[in-house]
Amino acid sequence: MTPTILITSAISPPENMPALRMTSSGMRAITTKAGIFFWAGQGQKNIVICDSTGVNVLTSEEMATIRSAGIEIEQIAFKQDDSLVVQKGKAYAEGELIAFAIRNSRLLSSSGHFFKCTGKLFCRNFNQIWDLIVKNNIGTMFWKLYEHSLVDRNLADARFFYTSIADFERLAVAAYRRATETQILEHLLAVSLHAQLNKGASIRPQLSGFSGGLGLQCDEHYLGNLDQTYPCWYSLRR
């Protein structure tokens, strides 16, 4: 079983986008490519890149370089409705992007399950996460959000998760579509997950890279024993 990584991006966001500090298309492309090349260098064999602003993130030469390493990589894009995205926010836009990727990606369709990772990020301990999922027959797993020096038990981390296509549509699509800048996705998602999935503890994904919202490199935290017993929601493969 080979995991598929879906990397979401928005290289050329609309002007006047709320809560978005990294607005330069050039910098967004640089940081997104950095994340993609880390995933490839880490040895991931199935990668899907999907951009919501009609941009091909990688050049044909970069795609050929990655494929020469034996990696299946797919690049798809669509042009979002900029006025609707400005009105509803980046979480809504990402939900529509994931739904588009599910409908249009050959790799996602053939795998049925996928990791979603927000562009500009990568998971440093991915192999440990994947081993845990395989050994425990996990079908879907979301982690709680670590923010402001604590685990917020009312918020889900939407940057990185593992899901079946069916569970994404059942558990997450409605939360993404209801999200606004004041009705935040992380809370809506946590409510849905808490009601429908098992609660547990697992290895914490160690995420690195850049935040488009903050325009900064992401903080990296060491949480001691909590890194091995981090709160999550999960379901088993059927």
C-alpha positions in Angstrom: 0.0 0.0 0.0 1.5 3.3 -1.1 0.2 6.6 0.4 -0.9 9.4 -1.8 -0.1 13.0 -0.8 -2.5 15.8 -1.9 -0.8 19.1 -1.8 -3.1 22.1 -2.0 -2.0 25.5 -3.2 -3.1 29.0 -4.2 -0.2 30.6 -6.0 -2.0 33.7 -7.2 -4.7 34.6 -4.6 -7.1 37.5 -5.3 -6.4 40.9 -4.0 -8.0 42.0 -0.8 -8.0 38.4 0.5 -8.8 38.6 4.3 -6.3 37.2 6.8 -3.6 36.6 4.2 -0.1 38.1 4.7 1.9 36.2 2.1 0.4 37.8 -1.0 3.4 37.7 -3.4 2.9 35.0 -6.0 6.6 34.6 -6.4 7.1 33.9 -2.7 4.1 31.6 -2.6 5.5 29.6 -5.5 9.0 29.4 -3.9 7.7 28.1 -0.5 5.2 25.7 -2.2 7.9 24.2 -4.4 10.1 23.8 -1.3 7.4 21.7 0.3 6.8 19.6 -2.8 10.5 18.9 -3.2 10.8 17.9 0.4 8.0 15.3 0.0 9.8 14.0 -3.1 13.2 13.9 -1.4 11.6 12.1 1.5 10.7 9.3 -0.9 7.0 9.7 -1.3 5.9 7.9 -4.5 2.4 9.3 -5.2 2.0 13.1 -5.1 -0.9 15.2 -6.4 -0.6 19.0 -6.6 -3.8 21.0 -7.0 -3.9 24.8 -7.3 -7.1 26.9 -7.0 -5.8 29.9 -8.9 -5.3 28.3 -12.3 -1.5 28.0 -11.9 0.8 25.0 -12.7 3.1 25.1 -9.6 5.9 23.1 -11.2 7.4 23.6 -14.7 7.5 20.7 -17.1 11.3 20.3 -16.4 10.6 20.1 -12.6 7.9 17.5 -13.2 10.3 15.5 -15.3 13.0 15.7 -12.6 10.6 14.3 -10.0 9.4 11.6 -12.3 13.0 10.5 -13.0 13.2 9.5 -9.4 10.4 7.0 -9.9 7.7 9.2 -8.4 4.1 9.3 -9.8 3.3 13.0 -9.7 0.1 14.7 -11.0 -0.6 18.4 -11.4 -4.1 19.8 -11.8 -5.6 23.3 -11.4 -8.8 25.2 -11.7 -9.7 28.9 -11.5 -11.7 29.7 -8.3 -14.4 32.4 -8.1 -12.3 35.2 -6.7 -15.2 37.3 -5.5 -16.7 34.3 -3.6 -13.3 33.4 -2.1 -12.8 37.0 -0.8 -16.3 36.9 0.6 -16.1 33.5 2.3 -12.3 33.1 3.0 -9.5 30.7 2.4 -10.9 27.7 4.2 -13.9 27.7 1.9 -11.6 28.0 -1.1 -9.5 25.0 0.1 -12.6 22.9 0.6 -13.7 23.5 -3.0 -10.1 22.8 -4.2 -10.0 19.4 -2.4 -13.4 18.5 -3.8 -12.2 19.4 -7.3 -9.0 17.3 -6.8 -11.1 14.3 -5.7 -13.3 14.6 -8.9 -10.4 15.1 -11.3 -7.3 13.3 -10.0 -6.4 9.9 -11.4 -4.1 9.1 -8.4 -6.7 10.0 -5.8 -9.4 8.0 -7.6 -7.3 4.9 -7.7 -6.1 5.1 -4.1 -9.4 5.9 -2.4 -7.5 7.3 0.7 -5.1 10.3 0.8 -3.1 12.6 3.0 -3.9 16.2 2.6 -1.2 18.7 3.3 -1.5 22.5 2.9 1.0 23.8 0.4 4.2 25.2 1.8 4.2 22.5 4.6 5.7 19.1 4.9 5.7 16.4 7.7 9.1 15.6 9.1 8.1 12.4 10.7 5.8 11.2 8.0 7.2 7.6 7.9 6.3 7.1 11.5 2.8 8.4 10.9 2.4 6.1 8.0 3.7 3.1 9.9 1.1 3.8 12.7 -1.7 4.0 10.2 -0.8 0.8 8.4 -0.2 -1.2 11.6 -3.5 -0.1 13.1 -5.6 -0.4 10.0 -6.6 3.3 10.2 -9.0 4.6 7.6 -9.2 8.2 8.6 -7.2 10.3 11.1 -7.3 14.0 12.1 -5.3 15.6 14.9 -6.2 18.4 17.3 -4.6 21.8 16.8 -1.6 22.9 18.8 -1.8 26.7 19.1 -0.6 29.4 21.5 1.4 26.9 23.6 -1.5 24.5 24.2 -3.6 21.8 22.6 -6.9 23.4 21.7 -9.4 20.5 22.2 -12.1 22.4 20.4 -10.1 22.8 17.2 -9.0 20.4 14.5 -5.8 20.8 12.6 -6.9 21.2 8.9 -3.4 21.6 7.6 -2.5 17.9 7.5 -4.8 14.9 7.9 -5.4 11.4 6.5 -8.8 10.4 5.1 -10.8 8.2 2.8 -12.6 10.0 0.0 -15.9 8.8 1.5 -15.0 10.1 5.0 -13.9 13.5 3.6 -17.2 13.9 1.9 -19.1 12.7 4.9 -17.2 14.5 7.7 -15.5 17.5 6.2 -17.2 18.9 3.1 -20.0 20.6 5.0 -17.6 22.2 7.5 -15.4 23.7 4.7 -18.5 25.1 2.9 -19.9 26.7 6.1 -16.5 28.2 7.0 -16.0 32.0 7.0 -13.3 34.2 8.6 -15.5 34.4 11.8 -17.0 30.9 11.7 -13.7 29.1 11.6 -13.1 25.8 9.8 -11.1 24.3 12.6 -14.0 24.5 15.1 -16.7 23.3 12.6 -14.5 20.4 11.6 -13.8 19.5 15.3 -17.6 19.4 16.0 -18.1 17.0 13.1 -15.2 14.8 13.9 -16.0 14.6 17.7 -19.6 13.5 16.9 -18.7 10.8 14.4 -15.2 9.4 14.9 -13.3 7.6 17.7 -11.2 9.6 20.1 -7.6 8.5 20.7 -4.0 9.4 21.0 -1.1 8.9 18.5 2.2 10.3 17.4 2.0 14.0 16.6 2.7 15.0 13.0 5.7 17.3 13.1 5.0 20.0 10.5 7.5 22.4 9.0 7.4 25.0 6.3 5.6 28.3 5.9 2.3 29.8 6.8 0.6 31.8 4.0 -1.8 33.4 6.5 0.9 34.7 8.8 3.6 35.1 6.1 6.1 33.4 8.4 8.0 30.2 8.9 6.0 27.9 11.1 7.1 27.4 14.7 8.4 24.0 15.5 7.5 22.7 19.0 8.8 19.8 21.1 6.1 18.6 23.5 7.9 15.9 25.4 5.7 12.8 26.1 2.7 14.5 24.4 4.5 14.0 21.1 3.8 10.3 21.5 0.3 10.5 22.9 -1.2 13.4 21.0 -5.0 13.7 20.9 -6.7 12.7 17.6 -9.9 11.4 16.0 -9.8 8.2 13.9 -11.8 5.5 12.3 -10.7 2.0 11.1 -10.7 0.8 7.6 -14.0 -1.0 6.7 
